[in-house]
């Protein structure tokens, strides 16, 4: 209660205080697990809103999954497992777990003003062995950062970190990236060669982002890292994790990514996804209205495009290509559906997907 009152006095507290989305790791639209990670560009793989940031070229590989191991009061966690070790670390190597946040969702911190507010970060973690990692708040608008190290043991433990206010550099009030919450798990000498300054807002210099005590997640194939209950709020004291209904968390996630998956949505051998109209003998346009407005105009991708089909006059014609129409926006998406032949201009058509794991349409506008 004292912590909550202190945060209210600092301008925080109350409902909707957690800036992090899906902090309880309940939503995983893309997949519940992904293997062989570590060699590609930064990307979203499994749990919604949590991005793996990969820098440099490392031999280390890992698996990312939604896991049922969790502390009391939680049902899920995010689990990382090292599958290929890397004990010869190149200078530019970096691995972090990241959530990126829009500037318009950060205005309550009043950053860059005389009324700036402090930051409270909390989460639950465990691993296979003791480890030291780094939690950082990265202000991308003003190239500033603040960080602290934290410890991991073999038991679930709550990490509570308080970061000071910053009167330098305001967050932009828009839908673009302003702040990243970074959990650094591995880094080369480019990030450890300077002097690490804990709990001090400063201009970003890569050489000072990690200390020599930072553990490398890739030091052994036994290495694991679990995290859940991630919260970022206004105030000098972390408060209890703010649970919310699943549908509210899902809607927040769907602002950034919507996955239409026939395998999980069901509906028989073929599942009707969208309706539209034939434009030519090989092209139809179908319309999709998202359940919530997208953050920005999304990009479209598919699993196996041939597992999507146009149903025209009771016949299913497999797609050869799927793309986004230029008139798509944050409120409605028009998809260009291409087939080899068989359509008649002006006639109605439905876009369908069979119950196959790769019968997927993903609309993505992540930060």
N, C-alpha and C positions, 0 to 999 in steps of 0.2 A: 504493500500500500504506500509506503514511504517513497519507493522508487517511482510509482505511478504519479503521486502528487508532485514529486520533484520534476517529472517530465511535463506535467500539465503546466507547472509554473514556468517551465522553459519554452512553452508553446507547443508541446506535443500531447501525448496521451489520447484517450478516447478511442472510438472505433475508427476503422480504416487507417490505423496508424502505421501498418506495415507496408513499406514501399516495395518490398520484394513480392513477386508474383510466383505462385506455386512453390512457396518455401517448404511446404510439407510433402513435396514430391509426389502428389497424388495424380497429376495429369501427365500422360505420356502418349500424345497423339501419334508421333512419328513411329515409335517402336519402344518396346520395353527393354531391349538390349541391343548393343552394337559391338562387334568384335573387330580386331585388327586396326584399331585407331592409333594415331600417332604420326602418320606419314603425310597426311593430307593437310590442306589449308584449314584455318579455324572454321568450325561449323557447329550447327545444332544437330544432335544425333538421336537422343532419346527423350529425356524428361523436358517438358516444355519450359522455355525461357532460360534454360541453363546451357551455356555455350562452352565448348572446349576451345581454348585459345592455345594454338600450337605454333611455336616460333622456332626457326632454325631447322636443321635436319638431324633428327635423332634416330638411333637404332631402337629406342624403346617403343614398345607397343602395349596397348592396354584395352580392356573391355569396360564399357560403360553400361550400367543397367539400373532399372528400378528394382529395389530389393525389399523384401518383407521384414528384414531385420530393422528394428527401430526402438527407440526408448518408449517408455510408457506415455500414452496419450497420442501416439503416432502409429500409423499403419505401414508407412513406406519410408524408404531412404534412397538416396542416390549412392550407388556403389561403383567405385573404380578399382579394377584389378590389373596389376602389372602382369603381362603375359610374356614379354621379352625384355630382359634387363638391358641397361645401357650404363656401364661403369666407366666408359671413356667419353666424357661429356665435352662436346664442342662449346666454344665460347658463346655462341649465339643461341644455344638451345633454351627453350622456355616452354613450360606447361602450366596452364592455370585453368581453373573452373571460374566461369564468369557469368554474371547477370548484368545486362545493359539496360539503362533506365532513361526514359524520356525526360527532357528538361521540364515540361509542363507538369510532371508528377513530383517535382522536387522543390517547388516554390516555397513550401512551408519551412524549408531550412534557411531561407532569407540569406543565402550565401552571397558574399561580396558586399554586404551592407553592415551598418553599425548594429543592426538587430539580429545578426547571424546567430543561428542555433547550433548546439552540439549534436553529434551523431551517436547513436547507440546501435551496435551490431551484436547479434547473438545467434547461436546455432548449436546443434548437437553433433558431435563427431566421435568416431572410434576408428581403430585400424588393427592390423595384425600385430603391431609392435609400436613401441614409443617412437614419436616423430615430432619434428618442429617444422611448421609451415607458416606462411605469412598471409595475413588478410590486409587488403589494400582498398581504399576508396580512391578512384582515379577520376579526376575532373577533366574530361576531354575538352570542354569549352575553353578552359584557361590553362591547360597543360600543367595541372597541379595534382599533388597526391599526398596521402597520409596513410601510414601503415603501422601494424603491430604484428608481432609473432604470437603464435599460440601453440599449445602442446596437444598431442594426440596420444591416447593410451589404448589398451585393448578393451576397455569398458566404455560404454556410452557416457559421455560427460558433456555438460553444457559450457560452451565458451561464451563469455560475456566481455565485450570490448567497448570502451568508450573513447570516442574521438572528439577533439576540440572543435569549436566553431571556426569558420574561416571568413574573415572580413574582406578577403581579396578575391575578386572575380566572381560575378554572378552567373548562375545557370541560365541559359537561354530558355525563354518561355515558348517552347514549340514541341513538335512531335519527333524531334531528332535526338540522337544520343547525346547525353550530357554527363552522366555519371556511370561508372562501372564498378561493381563490387567484384574484386578479384581475389581468388584463393590460389596463391602460388604454391605449386607442388614440386617444381623442378626448375632449375635455372643454371646456365653456364656462367663463366667468369665475367662476361659482359655485364652481368647483373649483380655481381658480388664484389667487384674490384674496388668500389668506393666504400665510404663509411655510412652504414645504415643508420638512419635517424628515426627512432620510434616515436609515434604519436605527435609528429610535427608536420603541419602543412608546409609544403615546399614545391618549388618548380620540379617537374619531372626530369630526372637524370637517370638513365638506365643503370648506371654503375652503382647506384645507391639503393636500388629497389629491394635487394635481398641481402641478408647477412651471411657470414661464414657458417652459422649454425643451422642454416636452412637444410632440411632433409631432402634428398632426391627420391622422388616416388619411384624412379626407375632403378633403384639400387639393388633390387632383388625381385624375382618372380613370386616371392611370397607376399610382396607388399600389397596391401589393400587400404582403401580410404572410403569411409562411409560418412554421409552428412545428411541432416534433415533439420526441420524447424528453423530455417534461415529467416532472419528478421532484421530490417533496417528501419529505424524510427527516429523521430526528433526527441532529444533529451540526453541527459548525462548518464541515465541508468537504463540498461536493458530491462524490459518487462516481459511477462510471460508471452509465449507465442500466441498470436492472434489467429485462432481458427475461424474459418468461414465455410459456408455451405459449398459442397463440391461444385454445384452448377455455377456459382459465382466465380470460383477459381477457373473453371473451364472457360467461361465467357471472357475473362481477362486474357487467358492464353489465346483464345481464338481471335482476338484483336490483332495478333502477330502471326498466327498460323492456323489454318483450317485444313484438316485432313479428312477427305471423304474416302473411306475404306470399305469396300463391299464385303470383304472377308469378316469384318467385325460388325458391320451394320446389318448383315443378314439380308433376307429377302428372296430366298430361293436360288435357282440356278443363275438367273439374271436379276439384277437389282437396278431399278430405275433411279437414276441420279438427277437428271435435269431434262427439261423439255426445250425444244427449239424448232427451227425451220430450216429446210433445205434451201441453199442458195444456188447451187449448181448440182451436176450429177456426181460430184466428188467432194462437195463442201457443204457442211451445215453449221449453223451457229446456235449454241445453247446458252441459256441464261441461268445464272446462279446468284441468288440474293443471300449473303452471309447472315448468320444469326446475330452478329454484332458488326458494327462498322469497322473495317480494317484500319490499321494505323496509317497506311499509305497504299497506293496501288500495288497489288501483290504480283509476284511472279508465279507461274504455274509450272509444275513438274509432275511426272507420272512414274509409276513403277514400271510395269511392262505395258506399253501402249496397246499392244494387240489384245490384251485382256479387257480392253474397253471396246464397246460396240455401239453403233447406231441402230436402233430398232426402227425400220422403215417398212410399213405395210406388212407387219408380222414377220419380217425377216431381219436377222441380226447380221450386220456388216461390220467386221472388225476394223478398228481405226488403224491408220498408218501414221498419223501425226496428230498432235494436240498442241495448240498455242493460244496465247491471250490476244483477244481483239483489242485494238488501240483505243476503243471507246470505253473500256473497263475503268472502273474507279473504286473508291473505298466503299461504296454502298451497293454496287452491283458489278458482276463479272460476266463478260461474254466470252465464251470459248469457241475457237475455230477448230472444228472437228473434220479431219480429212480422211476419206476412204478412197479405195481404188476406183470404184464405180458403183452404180446401182441406185442413186438417188434421183429424185425429180424435183426441180426447183419449185418453190412455193408450197410444198407439202410439209405437214408436221412430222416431227421426228423426236425420239427420246434417246438420250445418252444413257447407256447402261454399262454395268460392270458385272462380271461373273464373280462368284465367290472364291476368288483366288487371292492369296496373300499379296500379290503384286498388282491387283486391280485397285490402284490407289490414285487419287488426284490430290495434290498438295498445293495450296495457295499460301504463299509465304511472303511476309513483309517485315521480317525481323530486323532489329537494329544491327 
